[in-house]
Amino acid sequence: MIGIDALFGYVTMNAHPFVLSKLEQTSLAEQAVQSLLQNIEREKLGPGTALPSEARLGEMLGVSRTVVREALRTLKGLGVVEIANGKNPVVRRDLDESALGIYFSRALQVLDNSTEDLMDVRASLECRAAALAAKRRQPAQMERMLTLVIQMQSELRQPTIYASLDTELHLEIARASGNLLLFQMIGSIRASLEAQSRHGMECRVSDDSQQLAHDFHSDIVEMICRGDAAGSTECMRAHMESALRVLRIVETTGAPSELRC
């Protein structure tokens, strides 16, 4: 027979090495944020719906008005509610991509392989946007895209200006998709998109390389204006792959060089 002490020792030595630390309580403000978000979703409170006053929210949640104010400030930062002096908080009427924009900017700073990961995200979003734009674009949107392409052509030797126009073109394509969520998601990476475009053009030292980069944009717009969804998708994918190759080359060599991609 194995003694109880020996059995306990055997079980202890062969116990699963998985160790859990004690859970920490979240702050009252964080709990209030989650409660308010869940209530807005559960009650299907639409844009423009007024929430109870700070005092009433405090009573309902069992917390102080200071905690309620902190929670509402958080929700405002997330783009969920609007707050005006002397008025009850209101569910925001429009979407706000600023929170996502902050996230993506931060991700590029702290995550490994973030540049390539962002390009993967861009490719998925923008190829779909281009396909939808080919089906749904309006005359005014086509005119705007063509105008931007012409302006970009004249600024090939000015990376900062070119990148700004490039970003506007990609956003116009997203807008022409007619998908508001898609437009908001692409808009949320606007700063990162512009930074990548500028960096890519700075690394193209020859006229031929710069023109090649621009030709991708011309081809995309041409396919969209033709109403060719498949062609638009393929041109956008080729553009994304070319841009990624350039960024990889630069990261490997550490300096601008003659690029033919």
Summary of the structure (lengths in Angstrom):
residues: 261
radius of gyration: 25.8
end to end distance: 75.5
largest distance: 90.2
contacts: 755
relative contact order: 0.10
helix: 70%
strand: 3%
